[in-house]
Amino acid sequence: MQTESITETVDVAIIGGGAAGLMCAIEAGKRGRTVAVIEHADQIGKKILISGGGRCNFTNLKAGPSSFLSSNPHFCKSALARYTPADFIALVDKHRIKYHEKKDGQLFCDHRAHEITRMLEKECREAGVKVFLETRVSGIRHEGSFLVQTNRGEFRSSSLVIATGGLSIPKIGATAFGYDVARQFGLKLVEPIPGLVPLVMSESFLRVFGSLSGVSLDVRITCGNRSFDDAMLFTHRGLSGPAILQISSYWKPGSSLEIDLLKKGADGITRTPEERRYLSTLLGVLHPKKFAQCFCDHAFENKPVAQYSEREWNEILRVLRTWRVEPVTTEGFSKAEVTLGGVDTKELSSKTMEALNVPGLYFIGEVVDVTGHLGGFNFQWAWSSGYAAGQYA
Ligand SMILES: Cc1cc2nc3c(=O)[nH]c(=O)nc-3n(C[C@H](O)[C@H](O)[C@H](O)COP(=O)(O)OP(=O)(O)OC[C@H]3O[C@@H](n4cnc5c(N)ncnc54)[C@H](O)[C@@H]3O)c2cc1C
């Protein structure tokens, strides 16, 4: 339905009212810039609302460059140093939002994620930012200033910020829009692929382990030179859980993962001449019994431990430490938490996020080829890159 047509002339037009776009809007507004946020959904920050199981893991105390993937690992350093987890915590404290550290520096709201979106809304209001919801962009022109055509009319601005995120979870509004704008202005892209995503396993794997769907193990998973210690979950299509989501960002089709089932050492599964228990019973002390039984029946001749020879026992320990699995593919963007790749960082200033060859055009947040590990890092990148652009746009 077409409502009355508007013509807005502002200093800064921001397309995308998610974490990065709102942070940028607040900062630019605080500098006295007139700001319009153009959002196609019927509310801002939908991903914030569903994040962290509804509690929003809004930052990580340990956020540093080593927790991010990018073709240029140095690119994120400047923005992360200028707007740190402590800066965002100060904002959360100012709004009296209660939070807690779950583990490894991961900060979550005690209550609901909408406290974060309300906080951002309030900050936007105080900074004089205008937010336009259900506003769909049909085209962008650059004629000295930027002209953004939408179903609600036209926006004219001297700075244009693209904060439309990545491709994950299309059903809540993710689009390839940011990449299309990058192409329109001649900027290169690093191919966007799903990250932090469950992995699909082969039919033969599922024939053995498919019945374990819902079972979770504490493991160390390695791919290349990256390892993560966390829980791995069997699903009816393959593997998920935090350890798998983390390693999925490093996994490439055709490569295998190595799973260490004895990451806490082999204590509890020692072989003595008196040990009459079956191998599966011993492994069942370290891991869920259902898994232990299934794994031992599949991988070994499952028998009382004292009956294994020295050589057989060493082989068993080797297999338990280096279980190799070969995922077939990922569950794709519909299940991915983030998008790896995006606007090539070579095209942007790491200080301002402005396109080096298109003055006034900025890219921030997940649309850029910077992707965090699981655990609050992706929001920290959204806040930091949004803040950086907000100082200059
Ligand atoms: C299920 C789930 C849980 C997550 N949990 C966490 C977590 O707990 N901690 C963490 O750090 N990260 C988490 N993430 C990742 C995090 O949500 C993103 O990295 C972050 O939201 C990226 O911020 P952004 O502003 O760049 O993009 P987004 O938050 O995706 O915002 C982009 C905005 O642009 C809008 N938009 C898109 N296309 C258009 C268009 N053409 N016109 C107008 N508007 C448009 C979208 O509707 C959206 O509002 C999670 C992701 C998912 C999917």
The ligand as a Gaussian input file, in Angstrom:
#p B3LYP/6-31G(d) Opt

LIG

0 1
 C       19.913000     -16.987000      15.141000
 C       21.064000     -16.031000      15.289000
 C       21.590000     -15.804000      16.557000
 C       22.688000     -14.945000      16.712000
 N       23.177000     -14.709000      17.969000
 C       24.248000     -13.901000      18.133000
 C       24.734000     -13.590000      19.438000
 O       24.154000     -13.980000      20.448000
 N       25.844000     -12.811000      19.523000
 C       26.485000     -12.287000      18.418000
 O       27.476000     -11.593000      18.556000
 N       26.003000     -12.511000      17.182000
 C       24.891000     -13.301000      17.019000
 N       24.402000     -13.517000      15.752000
 C       25.028000     -12.800000      14.622000
 C       24.537000     -11.330000      14.646000
 O       23.131000     -11.324000      14.781000
 C       24.950000     -10.579000      13.381000
 O       26.305000     -10.754000      13.116000
 C       24.645000      -9.094000      13.519000
 O       23.259000      -8.920000      13.722000
 C       25.091000      -8.318000      12.290000
 O       24.677000      -6.995000      12.423000
 P       24.367000      -6.098000      11.125000
 O       23.784000      -4.845000      11.650000
 O       25.537000      -6.070000      10.253000
 O       23.256000      -6.926000      10.345000
 P       21.769000      -7.298000      10.780000
 O       21.646000      -7.343000      12.265000
 O       21.421000      -8.511000       9.995000
 O       20.911000      -6.065000      10.290000
 C       20.670000      -5.800000       8.931000
 C       19.376000      -5.034000       8.812000
 O       19.222000      -4.617000       7.473000
 C       17.892000      -4.892000       7.085000
 N       17.898000      -5.046000       5.621000
 C       18.402000      -6.064000       4.887000
 N       18.234000      -5.831000       3.590000
 C       17.596000      -4.626000       3.493000
 C       17.136000      -3.835000       2.403000
 N       17.299000      -4.255000       1.146000
 N       16.547000      -2.641000       2.669000
 C       16.371000      -2.220000       3.962000
 N       16.773000      -2.932000       5.018000
 C       17.393000      -4.113000       4.791000
 C       17.498000      -6.145000       7.829000
 O       16.094000      -6.280000       7.934000
 C       18.164000      -5.874000       9.175000
 O       17.341000      -5.152000      10.052000
 C       23.288000     -14.335000      15.582000
 C       22.733000     -14.555000      14.313000
 C       21.642000     -15.386000      14.170000
 C       21.070000     -15.585000      12.800000

